Each structure stands twice: as structure tokens, then as C-alpha cells.
Amino acid sequence: MNEGAKVPSSAKPGYARAVTGFFSNLLRTDRYKPTQGKRARLWTALGLGAIFASGLYTFYNYYLSDQGRLLSYNTALALAAVSAWLIWRFVEYPPFADFLIATEAEMNKVSWTSWDDLKRATAVVLATVFLISMFLFGVDVLWSKLLLIIGVLRFDGGGGFGSQAG
């Protein structure tokens, strides 16, 4: 091999190690740091499961529903089992599990607002949006009337919205 030639990124040893590490993780049955990041792993797995379930439902409706009951149900069940295994192994993949553990640790450090403060802040935002929209509506009506009076806008009663040049 020419020493001046660049090696493509897909052929670098780190990439191959990551790919083989991921696929070797698919064959394992143990858990990685089982006592840490339980909630983050659970909710991630449930979210991925919902995505896979909706995909499986669509796949069933488009491709399996007319194949006969035994074949369609068994195929859907096999795909669901494989999906569940892939999801479980994905949330147990050490680099991703470490990310979820760190995410849960950071979320535990967040100072969440109380329910009463949240209700008060929401009321302030909604009242402000309502008042600003009423102000802008009033300004719009005022300018429309003014422009009608000076003759810039003219409505001939054609049933449509907007100005009609005349």
C-alpha cells in the first residue's frame, strides 16, 4: 500500500472495534451497571418500543394482514421478539448505557419548579399573550378604519377578503 495514501474512515481500527463491539453486545445476556440509570434506560426502552410497535403495526397492515392468520401472526410475533431483544441490548450497550446513566445523574441535579409556581408562570404567560393579541387586534382594526377613511383600502363587497384596487 502506498504510504502517502489516506485510509478511508470506515477502514480505521477504531471504527471496526466499535462495530464488532456493538454486534458482540447483541449476543450477550448480562447487564451493564444494572443499578445505575434505571429510569433513563426504562423510559428510553419504552420510547423505542413504542416506535418499533408503531412500525410493526404499519408493517403488519401493509404486508402481513393478507398472508393468512398463522403466517401473519407468527411473523409479527417474531419481529416483535427480535425488536424487544434489540432494544434491550441497545440500552445495555456500554457506551449508550453510560450516556443514559450520565443523563439521569444530570437530571437529578436539576432544580425543578413547584407545581404552584408552574401554574402561576403559565397564567402570566397566557394573560400576556391574550393582552398582546388584543392590543394587536385593536391596532389592526384602527389602521384598517383609517386606511378606509383616507381611501387607500376599498372594499366593493365582492365577498372576498382583502383590498380591491379601483
N, C-alpha and C positions, 0 to 999 in steps of 0.2 A: 504494500500500500504506500502511496506517495505520502511523505511526511508532512508536506505543506497542505494537503487536502483537509478540509474540515469534515468532522464526523457529524452526521445528522443527529439532532437532539434525540430522536427515537432510538438511536443505537447506543446511547450513553449508558454506562453501567448502572447509574442511579435510577434511571427510568425502568430498566429491566428488573432491578431489585424491587422497585415499588409494585410493578405489575405482578411479579411472582409472589411477592408478599401478600397482595390482595387475594390472588387466586388460592394461595395456600391457606389463607384465613377462611375461605369458603368450606374447607374440609375439616376444620376444627370444630370441637363441640364445647370447649371451655369458655369461660367468661373472662374478659379483661377488666381488672379492677372492679369487681362486682359490687362493692359497697359504695362506689362513688358515682355521682351523676345519674342517679336512678330516675329522677323526674325528667331530666332533659332527654335521656335515652327513651323513656316510655313515650313521651309526647312526640318525639321525632319518629319513633317507630309507628305510632298511631297515625301520624300525618302521612307518612309514606304508605302505610297500609290503606288509608282512605284513597290516596292517589292510585295505588295499584288496584284497589277494588273497583273504582270507577272505570279504570281502563279494562279490567276483566269483564265488567258488566257490558261495556260497549263492544268488546271483542265477542262476547257471547251473543249479543243481539245481532251483530252483523255477520258473524261467520259460523257460529255453532248452533244457533236455535233451530235450523232446518236440517241438522245432521242426524236426528234420531235421539231419543231421550238418553239412552245409555251412553252413547259416544259423547254427546254434548256435556252431560253432567260429569262424566269421568274426566274429560279433558279440562273442563273448568275447575274441577276439584284438584287435579294435578297441577294446573297453573297457579292456583291459589296456594297450594302447599309449597311449591318452588318459590313463589313470591314471598311467602312468610319466612322461609329459610334465608333467602337473600337479604330481606330487611333485617332479620335478627343478626346475621353475620355482618351486615353493614354497620349497624350501631355498635357492634363488638369489635370492629376493625380498629386496632390500637391508635392510629393517628386521628381517626374521626372520633373515637371514644374520648381521647384526650381533649379534643376540641369541645365536645359536649360537656365534659367534666369541668373544663375551664369556664365555659359559658355559664353553667349552673352556679359555679362559685362566684362569678362576677354578678350574676342576677341576685344572688343572696346578699350582696353588698349594697344593692340599690335601696335608697330610702323612698319607699312608696308613700304616696299621699293617702290621707284618710278618706273614708267614704264621704264624710260631711264636707271636707274641703273640695273633693271632686265634684260634688253636687253644686256647691256654691260657685266654683270656677266655671262649670258648664252653664249655669244660669247667667252668669255675667257675659260669657261669650255669646249665648243665644240672644240675650237682650241687646247687646251691642250690634250684632248682625241685623236684628229686626229694626233698630233705630236707624242705622245707616241705610238700610234698604228703603225705609220710609222717607228719609231725607232725600235720597237719590230719586225716588219716585216723584216727590214734590218738585224737585229741581227739573226733572224731565217734563212734568206737566206745565210748569211755569214757562220753560223755554218753548214748548210746543205752542202754548197760547200766544206768547209774544211773537213767535215767528209766523203764526197765522194772522195776527193783527197787522203786522207790517207787510204781509204779502209774500214772504219767502216760501211758505208752505201753502198749498191749496189742495183741498180735498173736494173732488167733484161728486162724491157719493157713488163711485163705481163699485163699491163693495169690497175692494182690496185695501190692504194696509199700505201706508207709505204716501209719499207726496207724488203728485202728478204735475209735471211741468205744463204750463198753459200759455 
